[in-house]
Amino acid sequence: MGDFVQTCKQVDAQFDRIMGTPSMNEPEAVMLIRAAARMIMTTYPEHCRRGLALADLLSSAEHLKSIQIPHARLHG
C-alpha cells in the first residue's frame, strides 16, 4: 500500500506544478486526466511505456492550462 500512496503523491505533485493549484480547485477535465494518470501509474507499475503515457497526460494538462487562462480573461 505504501507504493500506491507514494506513486499517487508523485503524480499529484507533477499535476500541481503544471496547474499551479491543488486538485480540488482544478477544472473537471484536468481532474479526469489526473485520475487516469494515477490509474496508469499504479495499475501498470512495471510497464515499459507507462512513463510515456504519463508524459502524454501531463502534456494534455499543460494544454488545458494554456487554453484555460485566455478563456477566463475573455469571459471574466
N, C-alpha and C positions, 0 to 999 in steps of 0.2 A: 504494500500500500504506500510506502514511503516514496518509491519511484514514481508512482502515479501522481501523487501530490506535487512532488518536485518538478516533474515534467509539465504539469498544468501551470505551475508558478512561472516556469521559464517561458512558456508560450504567452502567458498573460503579460509578463514583463516586456516581451517584444511588441505585443499589440499596444500596450500602454505607451511605449516610447513613440510608436508611429502616430497614434491617435492623440496623445497628449492629455488623455483623460482616463479615469478608471472605467472599468467595463460597465458600471451602472449608468454612466452618462453618455454612452455612445449610441449611434443610430442602430436600428434593428438589423439592418443588413450586415453591419460590422459584427454585431453580436453573433449572428449566424456563421459568419466566416471564422470568428474566434472559436466557436463551438466545434466547427469542422476541423480546425487546426488541432484543438485538444484531442478530438477523437482519433485523428490520424496518428498523432504523436504517441498516444497511449495505447492504441489498439495494435499498431504495427511497429513496435519498438526496434525491431531488427531489420526492417525492410530497407533495402539499399537506396530506394528513391524517396523515402519519407522526407528527407531534407529538401529535396526539390519541390515536393508537394507543399511543404511549409513555406518555402520561398515564394511560390506562386500565390498562396493565400495571403501572405504578408504584402505582396505586390498589389493584390486586389484591394486590401485595406488602405494602402497608400493612395491608390487611385480614387477610392471613395472619399478619402480625406481631401484630396486635391479638388474634387468637384463639389464637395460639401461647403467649403468656405466661400467660394464665389457665389454659389446659390444662396447662401444665407445673407450675403451682402445685397443681392438683388431684391430679396423679399423681406429684408429685415427692417 
